Amino acid sequence: QVQLVESGGGLVQPGGSLRLSCSPSGSIFSITGMGWYRQAPGKQRELVARITGGGRITYADSVKGRFTISRDNAKNAVYLQMNSLKPEDTAVYYCNVQTTRIDYWGQGTQVTVSS
Protein backbone atom coordinates (compact mmCIF):
# COMPACT_ATOMS: atom_id res chain seq x y z
CA GLN A 1 0.00 0.00 0.00
CA VAL A 2 1.53 3.29 -1.12
CA GLN A 3 1.66 5.99 1.52
CA LEU A 4 2.21 9.71 1.20
CA VAL A 5 5.00 10.98 3.41
CA GLU A 6 4.76 14.62 4.46
CA SER A 7 7.36 16.85 6.05
CA GLY A 8 8.07 20.51 6.73
CA GLY A 9 5.48 21.50 9.28
CA GLY A 10 6.29 23.22 12.53
CA LEU A 11 5.99 26.35 14.62
CA VAL A 12 6.65 29.70 12.97
CA GLN A 13 6.07 33.32 13.89
CA PRO A 14 3.57 35.45 12.00
CA GLY A 15 5.11 36.66 8.77
CA GLY A 16 7.40 33.66 8.56
CA SER A 17 7.69 30.93 5.96
CA LEU A 18 7.49 27.17 5.78
CA ARG A 19 7.81 24.67 2.94
CA LEU A 20 5.79 21.48 3.02
CA SER A 21 6.85 18.43 1.04
CA CYS A 22 4.95 15.29 0.13
CA SER A 23 6.36 12.20 -1.56
CA PRO A 24 4.89 8.75 -2.11
CA SER A 25 6.52 5.67 -0.60
CA GLY A 26 6.08 3.85 -3.90
CA SER A 27 4.92 4.32 -7.47
CA ILE A 28 1.61 6.00 -8.24
CA PHE A 29 0.10 5.87 -11.71
CA SER A 30 -2.62 7.74 -13.57
CA ILE A 31 -2.40 10.88 -11.43
CA THR A 32 -5.11 13.40 -12.22
CA GLY A 33 -4.27 15.96 -9.54
CA MET A 34 -2.17 16.73 -6.48
CA GLY A 35 -2.90 19.14 -3.71
CA TRP A 36 -2.87 20.33 -0.15
CA TYR A 37 -5.79 20.58 2.24
CA ARG A 38 -5.92 21.80 5.81
CA GLN A 39 -8.11 21.36 8.84
CA ALA A 40 -8.16 23.71 11.78
CA PRO A 41 -9.64 22.69 15.16
CA GLY A 42 -13.43 22.70 15.02
CA LYS A 43 -13.50 23.35 11.29
CA GLN A 44 -13.99 21.27 8.18
CA ARG A 45 -11.13 20.23 5.98
CA GLU A 46 -10.64 22.76 3.19
CA LEU A 47 -8.71 22.95 -0.04
CA VAL A 48 -5.57 25.08 0.14
CA ALA A 49 -4.05 24.54 -3.30
CA ARG A 50 -4.30 22.01 -6.08
CA ILE A 51 -2.50 21.33 -9.33
CA THR A 52 -4.01 19.12 -12.03
CA GLY A 53 -2.19 16.69 -14.25
CA GLY A 54 -2.29 19.33 -16.96
CA GLY A 55 -0.73 21.94 -14.69
CA ARG A 56 -3.82 23.97 -13.87
CA ILE A 57 -3.49 25.51 -10.39
CA THR A 58 -6.20 26.50 -7.94
CA TYR A 59 -5.71 28.35 -4.67
CA ALA A 60 -8.04 29.13 -1.83
CA ASP A 61 -8.75 32.87 -1.78
CA SER A 62 -7.27 33.11 1.71
CA VAL A 63 -3.80 32.01 0.53
CA LYS A 64 -3.55 33.61 -2.91
CA GLY A 65 -0.37 35.62 -3.28
CA ARG A 66 1.20 33.97 -0.21
CA PHE A 67 1.32 30.25 -0.98
CA THR A 68 2.78 28.50 -4.01
CA ILE A 69 2.17 24.91 -4.99
CA SER A 70 4.62 23.03 -7.18
CA ARG A 71 5.35 19.47 -8.18
CA ASP A 72 8.12 17.20 -9.33
CA ASN A 73 6.64 14.86 -11.90
CA ALA A 74 9.65 12.54 -11.87
CA LYS A 75 9.20 11.91 -8.15
CA ASN A 76 5.40 12.31 -8.01
CA ALA A 77 6.12 14.81 -5.26
CA VAL A 78 4.20 17.95 -4.41
CA TYR A 79 5.32 20.97 -2.43
CA LEU A 80 3.70 23.96 -0.77
CA GLN A 81 5.74 27.09 -0.17
CA MET A 82 3.99 29.19 2.45
CA ASN A 83 5.07 32.79 2.94
CA SER A 84 3.70 35.64 5.05
CA LEU A 85 2.07 33.14 7.37
CA LYS A 86 -0.76 34.28 9.59
CA PRO A 87 -2.17 32.83 12.82
CA GLU A 88 -5.28 31.81 10.89
CA ASP A 89 -3.12 29.50 8.77
CA THR A 90 -2.67 27.31 11.83
CA ALA A 91 -3.99 23.84 10.99
CA VAL A 92 -3.07 20.29 10.15
CA TYR A 93 -2.06 20.20 6.50
CA TYR A 94 -2.79 17.10 4.43
CA CYS A 95 -1.27 16.08 1.13
CA ASN A 96 -3.63 14.56 -1.45
CA VAL A 97 -2.95 12.70 -4.69
CA GLN A 98 -5.87 11.86 -6.94
CA THR A 99 -5.70 9.11 -9.53
CA THR A 100 -8.27 7.62 -11.88
CA ARG A 101 -8.83 4.80 -9.36
CA ILE A 102 -8.17 6.05 -5.85
CA ASP A 103 -7.35 9.06 -3.69
CA TYR A 104 -4.26 8.99 -1.50
CA TRP A 105 -3.93 11.06 1.67
CA GLY A 106 -0.97 11.89 3.84
CA GLN A 107 -1.02 11.54 7.60
CA GLY A 108 -1.03 15.28 8.11
CA THR A 109 1.58 17.72 9.35
CA GLN A 110 0.93 20.40 11.94
CA VAL A 111 1.55 24.03 11.06
CA THR A 112 1.31 26.48 13.94
CA VAL A 113 1.68 30.21 13.41
CA SER A 114 2.12 32.00 16.70
CA SER A 115 4.30 34.59 18.38
C-alpha positions in Angstrom: 0.0 0.0 0.0 1.5 3.3 -1.1 1.7 6.0 1.5 2.2 9.7 1.2 5.0 11.0 3.4 4.8 14.6 4.5 7.4 16.9 6.0 8.1 20.5 6.7 5.5 21.5 9.3 6.3 23.2 12.5 6.0 26.4 14.6 6.6 29.7 13.0 6.1 33.3 13.9 3.6 35.4 12.0 5.1 36.7 8.8 7.4 33.7 8.6 7.7 30.9 6.0 7.5 27.2 5.8 7.8 24.7 2.9 5.8 21.5 3.0 6.9 18.4 1.0 4.9 15.3 0.1 6.4 12.2 -1.6 4.9 8.7 -2.1 6.5 5.7 -0.6 6.1 3.8 -3.9 4.9 4.3 -7.5 1.6 6.0 -8.2 0.1 5.9 -11.7 -2.6 7.7 -13.6 -2.4 10.9 -11.4 -5.1 13.4 -12.2 -4.3 16.0 -9.5 -2.2 16.7 -6.5 -2.9 19.1 -3.7 -2.9 20.3 -0.1 -5.8 20.6 2.2 -5.9 21.8 5.8 -8.1 21.4 8.8 -8.2 23.7 11.8 -9.6 22.7 15.2 -13.4 22.7 15.0 -13.5 23.3 11.3 -14.0 21.3 8.2 -11.1 20.2 6.0 -10.6 22.8 3.2 -8.7 23.0 0.0 -5.6 25.1 0.1 -4.1 24.5 -3.3 -4.3 22.0 -6.1 -2.5 21.3 -9.3 -4.0 19.1 -12.0 -2.2 16.7 -14.3 -2.3 19.3 -17.0 -0.7 21.9 -14.7 -3.8 24.0 -13.9 -3.5 25.5 -10.4 -6.2 26.5 -7.9 -5.7 28.4 -4.7 -8.0 29.1 -1.8 -8.7 32.9 -1.8 -7.3 33.1 1.7 -3.8 32.0 0.5 -3.6 33.6 -2.9 -0.4 35.6 -3.3 1.2 34.0 -0.2 1.3 30.2 -1.0 2.8 28.5 -4.0 2.2 24.9 -5.0 4.6 23.0 -7.2 5.3 19.5 -8.2 8.1 17.2 -9.3 6.6 14.9 -11.9 9.6 12.5 -11.9 9.2 11.9 -8.2 5.4 12.3 -8.0 6.1 14.8 -5.3 4.2 17.9 -4.4 5.3 21.0 -2.4 3.7 24.0 -0.8 5.7 27.1 -0.2 4.0 29.2 2.5 5.1 32.8 2.9 3.7 35.6 5.0 2.1 33.1 7.4 -0.8 34.3 9.6 -2.2 32.8 12.8 -5.3 31.8 10.9 -3.1 29.5 8.8 -2.7 27.3 11.8 -4.0 23.8 11.0 -3.1 20.3 10.1 -2.1 20.2 6.5 -2.8 17.1 4.4 -1.3 16.1 1.1 -3.6 14.6 -1.5 -2.9 12.7 -4.7 -5.9 11.9 -6.9 -5.7 9.1 -9.5 -8.3 7.6 -11.9 -8.8 4.8 -9.4 -8.2 6.0 -5.9 -7.3 9.1 -3.7 -4.3 9.0 -1.5 -3.9 11.1 1.7 -1.0 11.9 3.8 -1.0 11.5 7.6 -1.0 15.3 8.1 1.6 17.7 9.3 0.9 20.4 11.9 1.5 24.0 11.1 1.3 26.5 13.9 1.7 30.2 13.4 2.1 32.0 16.7 4.3 34.6 18.4 
